[in-house]
Amino acid sequence: MNGFMCVMSAASLAIFAASSESFAASVTLYEQDFENPANYVNNGGDVNIFTSVNQNYGNQPPGFLFSQTNTVETLNVSGSNRGAGTAAFGTGWSDPSGTGGNFALGMLERVQDDRLGLSFNVGSFDFFNVGIDISSIDLSTFSGPFIPVGGEAPIFRFSLFDNPSGVAGIGSGSILDSFDLTGQASARDTFSWTRGNFGLSTVGNTNGNVIFQIDLIQGEYAAFDNISLSAADTPPDPSPIPVPAGLPLLIGGLGLLAALKKRK
């Protein structure tokens, strides 16, 4: 979470892709850990709900803009920044892994259908690769809580739209590809992060211009953080599946039993 980010313009990306196709498999489009909101205000419960994503994170870097529908909130995760972090649920949120850092973005799934759109030019690359952390979390203010007491696993849908006009937006018209990422159920006041690494096909786009849309489709309320976006020739390796601690011992034991049986 170092705050580094980079966006390439359509013209520079096209030149880069044409001149370096033989040795470059990918190019970074955007990286954001949401650690530096420009206009964060605690509107209650460690939530900045009345300030748009652009007001907090637009022009990071200069010229970059978000598009959103309804209220995509900035959440003060740890409270170690901007003098907040103890209001959510009376004690503040818990982030055992520390993945969220100081800030993340929150999104509501219900009737309002909060969505966020990011616009890019992918040149001639075949894949739009995504790295992102998602987590179930809840609000104690602004009509919350939304999540059942037992928790609910969030599902985010990430869609890639063709965008011939090149105008920034949420995404409409022809969908090039989409991917659903499922997180973990957790307590209302606790972040439990799931990392997603996946590629969306850019095949069929008109002129390289695309819109990347983020939408929560299940889980009532959830957060996302640490976005890394790139255009590439191939999709990324999927996130590794954790191996249970006792699995190597079990496999070793089964192998020994098989060997003993063979000797007999």
Summary of the structure (lengths in Angstrom):
residues: 264
radius of gyration: 20.8
end to end distance: 57.0
largest distance: 74.1
contacts: 879
relative contact order: 0.20
helix: 14%
strand: 33%
